[in-house]
Amino acid sequence: MYPEFLSIGDFTISSFGVMIALCFLAGYFLIISEARRKRLDEKVINNMFLATMLRGIFWAKVLYLFENVPLSELLSHPLDHLLSRGGLTFYGGFFGALITVWTMARLNKISMWTIGDMAAPALALAYSIGRIGCLLVGDDYGVPSDLPWAMAFPRGMPPTTETVHPTQIYEIVIMFVVFLYLWKIRKKDMPAGWLFSIYLILAGFERLLVEFVRNTTPSPVPGLSVAQVMAIAIILVGAVKLYMTSASSTSGDNQPVSRGKKLYKKKKA
C-alpha cells in the first residue's frame, strides 16, 4: 500500500488522486485519438470531455455521500462533505457523465451513441487505472478470504488486518482486458452504438460478479448491492441496443452516426 504519493509538511498528494488524474489523461488521449480517426470536430469533443469530467466527479461524490453519510449530517454540513478529499462512487459519476453527454449531444445535434462508441475503450482503460488508485490506498476491497492471493489492508479505508479478496486487482485486470478487446474491434463498420453497447454489457457483468465478493452497499433488492442493481440496468440497456444495431446491420439499414454536420470537421477548400 502506498496511500501517499508525495508529502511535504502538511501538504500531501494521495496515490488515489494521482491515479484519477492519470485515468482522465489516458481517457482524453484515447478519445482525441478516436476523434481524429473519425474526423470529428475536436473543439466539440474537448468541450464535451471537460464538462463530462467535472460533472462526473461531482455526481460520483454525491452518490458516495448518500451511500456513506447519514442524511441529517449531510444536510447540516453539505459543503464540508462535498469538498472533503476522497470518496467517489463510479456509478454516480458514470450516470452523471451520461446525462451530460446526452444533453450536449442534443445541443450539438449529434448522436449520443456515436460519442459512446468513441469513448468506450477509454472508459474501460480509465476504470482500470482508477482501480489501481483504490488498491494503493486500500479502498474498495472484498470480503474476508483465505485464498493464497488474499491481502490485508492495515492502513486501508477502512483498515483491516484480516485477509480479504483484493477485488481492486480483479477489476484492474478484467477491465484492462475489456479495453484491449474494445480497442481491437473498434474499427469494424457497424451502426452507431454497437461498441458502446458491448462496453455496457462487459462492464456491467464485471461489476455484477465482483460485487459478490466485495464489501458494498446493500440495495432494497434482497441479495443484491446498489452497484449490482445499476450493473443489471446497464447490461439490459447494452443488450437491447446491441440487438437493435445487429438487426439493423443485418438488414443493411445502418443508423447514421450523426443527426447533423456540426460534429464533423470542415474540409479545407
Phi and psi in degrees as a GROMACS rama.xvg file:
@    title "Ramachandran Plot"
@    xaxis  label "Phi"
@    yaxis  label "Psi"
@TYPE xy
-135.367  75.1302  TYR-2
-65.1548  -27.247  PRO-3
-112.583  121.637  GLU-4
-79.6224  -38.3703  PHE-5
-151.145  138.351  LEU-6
-138.309  122.829  SER-7
-130.219  103.048  ILE-8
63.6495  -126.24  GLY-9
-86.3364  -5.68503  ASP-10
-92.4085  124.713  PHE-11
-131.637  147.34  THR-12
-116.032  118.899  ILE-13
-78.3186  152.359  SER-14
-62.7467  -35.9857  SER-15
-61.55  -43.8665  PHE-16
-62.0467  -39.6949  GLY-17
-64.0611  -43.8211  VAL-18
-66.5636  -36.6878  MET-19
-64.2374  -41.7754  ILE-20
-62.336  -42.2423  ALA-21
-65.7881  -35.7925  LEU-22
-67.8098  -36.1781  CYS-23
-69.5904  -39.5196  PHE-24
-63.8939  -44.9262  LEU-25
-63.4246  -43.6676  ALA-26
-61.4735  -42.6899  GLY-27
-63.3651  -43.8067  TYR-28
-58.7307  -45.2386  PHE-29
-68.4545  -40.5312  LEU-30
-65.3292  -44.0416  ILE-31
-65.936  -37.5353  ILE-32
-59.9793  -43.69  SER-33
-69.8124  -36.9042  GLU-34
-61.5767  -40.7637  ALA-35
-68.2819  -39.993  ARG-36
-63.1109  -38.567  ARG-37
-86.9096  0.360704  LYS-38
58.588  47.7403  ARG-39
-96.575  158.46  LEU-40
-70.7891  111.239  ASP-41
-65.9029  -29.7352  GLU-42
-63.2995  -44.2925  LYS-43
-63.3115  -44.0539  VAL-44
-64.9247  -41.7423  ILE-45
-60.027  -46.7908  ASN-46
-62.1344  -40.7852  ASN-47
-67.0786  -39.9479  MET-48
-64.0496  -45.1659  PHE-49
-62.7722  -46.8815  LEU-50
-63.8254  -41.2118  ALA-51
-65.5135  -41.0642  THR-52
-62.1348  -49.1465  MET-53
-66.154  -44.825  LEU-54
-72.6303  -31.922  ARG-55
-62.9902  -45.3019  GLY-56
-61.8852  -42.4744  ILE-57
-60.1248  -49.1493  PHE-58
-74.6082  -26.1256  TRP-59
-63.9173  -39.1509  ALA-60
-68.6169  -42.8138  LYS-61
-61.2443  -46.8728  VAL-62
-65.8489  -38.0079  LEU-63
-59.3003  -44.1973  TYR-64
-65.3432  -41.3873  LEU-65
-65.5194  -29.5669  PHE-66
-82.5769  -26.0576  GLU-67
-121.336  -12.7732  ASN-68
-117.333  130.249  VAL-69
-54.4104  139.932  PRO-70
-58.7872  -39.6186  LEU-71
-62.1792  -42.6371  SER-72
-68.9038  -38.2541  GLU-73
-64.9713  -41.0921  LEU-74
-71.7324  -28.5773  LEU-75
-77.894  -30.407  SER-76
-137.683  62.5874  HIS-77
-63.2902  -42.4845  PRO-78
-67.6062  -38.6721  LEU-79
-58.3916  -40.8796  ASP-80
-74.807  -40.8906  HIS-81
-64.2677  -33.9597  LEU-82
-92.4511  0.176589  LEU-83
-69.1141  153.568  SER-84
-78.7797  144.937  ARG-85
74.6919  177.633  GLY-86
82.9815  80.709  GLY-87
-132.486  141.237  LEU-88
-113.64  124.248  THR-89
-55.822  -48.2578  PHE-90
-66.9083  -27.7847  TYR-91
-62.5175  -46.2542  GLY-92
-66.5742  -38.4971  GLY-93
-63.7561  -49.7902  PHE-94
-70.5702  -34.1408  PHE-95
-63.5854  -41.8188  GLY-96
-66.6294  -38.3971  ALA-97
-63.0643  -42.4126  LEU-98
-64.736  -38.9822  ILE-99
-63.7811  -44.9791  THR-100
-62.8709  -43.9081  VAL-101
-59.7007  -44.0257  TRP-102
-65.2903  -47.2571  THR-103
-70.7759  -31.3105  MET-104
-65.1092  -41.9426  ALA-105
-64.492  -40.4781  ARG-106
-63.4855  -34.5555  LEU-107
-94.7906  4.69147  ASN-108
57.0802  50.938  LYS-109
-131.32  166.078  ILE-110
-82.8634  128.878  SER-111
-61.8882  -30.9143  MET-112
-67.9053  -31.7412  TRP-113
-63.4445  -44.449  THR-114
-64.6028  -39.7403  ILE-115
-61.8137  -43.0508  GLY-116
-61.3054  -41.9273  ASP-117
-65.1597  -34.1886  MET-118
-93.7489  -12.0268  ALA-119
-54.9151  -51.9687  ALA-120
-61.6391  -38.2934  PRO-121
-63.0532  -38.9914  ALA-122
-63.0205  -42.4799  LEU-123
-65.1223  -44.8289  ALA-124
-66.4783  -42.8389  LEU-125
-61.8419  -39.617  ALA-126
-63.198  -43.2142  TYR-127
-60.6645  -44.3972  SER-128
-66.0891  -41.1734  ILE-129
-60.2599  -37.0535  GLY-130
-68.8319  -23.8184  ARG-131
-61.7143  -39.7291  ILE-132
-60.8031  -41.2481  GLY-133
-62.8991  -39.2109  CYS-134
-65.6797  -41.8878  LEU-135
-65.8119  -33.6216  LEU-136
-96.711  -3.20954  VAL-137
73.9013  42.4309  GLY-138
-114.897  156.53  ASP-139
58.1025  38.8331  ASP-140
-84.8021  178.75  TYR-141
-97.137  -165.921  GLY-142
-81.4616  163.999  VAL-143
-54.2163  141.97  PRO-144
-152.117  150.059  SER-145
-112.998  19.2843  ASP-146
-65.2573  154.477  LEU-147
-57.5282  -29.8312  PRO-148
-96.6204  6.32526  TRP-149
-62.2236  149.679  ALA-150
-130.685  156.555  MET-151
-108.257  151.35  ALA-152
-127.977  74.5624  PHE-153
-64.148  -20.4322  PRO-154
-113.617  24.4917  ARG-155
-76.7987  -172.769  GLY-156
-128.198  87.7815  MET-157
-81.7461  163.877  PRO-158
-71.959  151.196  PRO-159
-149.684  133.454  THR-160
-95.5185  -6.61209  THR-161
-83.2772  139.089  GLU-162
-71.4137  137.943  THR-163
-135.376  167.51  VAL-164
-64.2862  125.43  HIS-165
-80.7607  72.5079  PRO-166
-62.2157  -23.7247  THR-167
-59.4642  -43.125  GLN-168
-66.3483  -40.4161  ILE-169
-55.7524  -46.339  TYR-170
-71.9183  -36.7026  GLU-171
-57.3703  -49.8241  ILE-172
-68.1651  -48.8903  VAL-173
-61.6887  -47.1164  ILE-174
-72.7006  -24.9792  MET-175
-69.5935  -38.2075  PHE-176
-64.0034  -41.5085  VAL-177
-59.379  -43.126  VAL-178
-58.8903  -47.2923  PHE-179
-60.2584  -40.1343  LEU-180
-66.0668  -47.1402  TYR-181
-64.4512  -38.6583  LEU-182
-65.3122  -34.7256  TRP-183
-69.9741  -37.9991  LYS-184
-98.3711  1.92327  ILE-185
-63.2455  -22.3488  ARG-186
-89.5823  1.92563  LYS-187
-64.2975  144.158  LYS-188
-84.9757  93.3945  ASP-189
-134.086  162.469  MET-190
-62.3062  154.917  PRO-191
-57.564  133.927  ALA-192
105.355  -13.3975  GLY-193
-67.7887  -42.7841  TRP-194
-70.8023  -40.5238  LEU-195
-65.1324  -34.5008  PHE-196
-63.5895  -42.8114  SER-197
-63.6442  -41.0438  ILE-198
-58.8142  -46.8236  TYR-199
-58.8075  -43.0444  LEU-200
-66.0336  -48.8824  ILE-201
-67.4106  -45.5602  LEU-202
-65.5462  -36.6076  ALA-203
-65.5313  -45.5855  GLY-204
-65.7648  -37.8318  PHE-205
-57.8776  -49.2005  GLU-206
-70.4766  -38.0214  ARG-207
-58.4478  -44.4241  LEU-208
-75.6408  -42.9641  LEU-209
-62.2304  -34.0675  VAL-210
-61.7744  -21.6814  GLU-211
-68.7502  -21.111  PHE-212
-119.416  27.4444  VAL-213
-127.38  145.094  ARG-214
-71.702  121.254  ASN-215
-151.683  179.361  THR-216
-89.5159  120.358  THR-217
-68.6885  152.791  PRO-218
-108.809  172.486  SER-219
-65.1134  -16.25  PRO-220
-82.859  118.161  VAL-221
-55.8861  132.204  PRO-222
83.7688  -3.59037  GLY-223
-123.297  145.112  LEU-224
-87.0715  170.68  SER-225
-59.7818  -42.6033  VAL-226
-64.5367  -35.8346  ALA-227
-67.8968  -38.0546  GLN-228
-62.0795  -43.8402  VAL-229
-66.7155  -37.3576  MET-230
-63.0303  -43.1132  ALA-231
-61.4125  -39.4307  ILE-232
-61.7292  -45.4824  ALA-233
-74.1575  -27.772  ILE-234
-63.142  -44.8038  ILE-235
-64.3038  -43.105  LEU-236
-61.408  -46.3822  VAL-237
-62.7282  -41.4376  GLY-238
-65.5549  -43.472  ALA-239
-64.0856  -45.5657  VAL-240
-65.7347  -39.3688  LYS-241
-65.0991  -38.8349  LEU-242
-62.5279  -41.9706  TYR-243
-65.3384  -42.415  MET-244
-70.1319  -34.9974  THR-245
-66.5149  -42.9842  SER-246
-64.0193  -39.7231  ALA-247
-65.6464  -40.6626  SER-248
-66.7873  -39.2037  SER-249
-65.8785  -38.8509  THR-250
-78.9152  -11.4304  SER-251
84.4565  2.72185  GLY-252
-97.4916  72.0079  ASP-253
-66.6102  142.791  ASN-254
-74.8345  144.775  GLN-255
-67.7991  146.497  PRO-256
-78.2372  -11.544  VAL-257
-151.86  148.571  SER-258
-90.8421  -2.2679  ARG-259
-155.755  -178.125  GLY-260
-101.614  0.246668  LYS-261
-65.5429  -28.7126  LYS-262
-75.7179  -26.6835  LEU-263
-86.6316  149.527  TYR-264
-67.0367  145.875  LYS-265
-77.9856  134.646  LYS-266
-72.5708  141.21  LYS-267
-72.5819  142.204  LYS-268
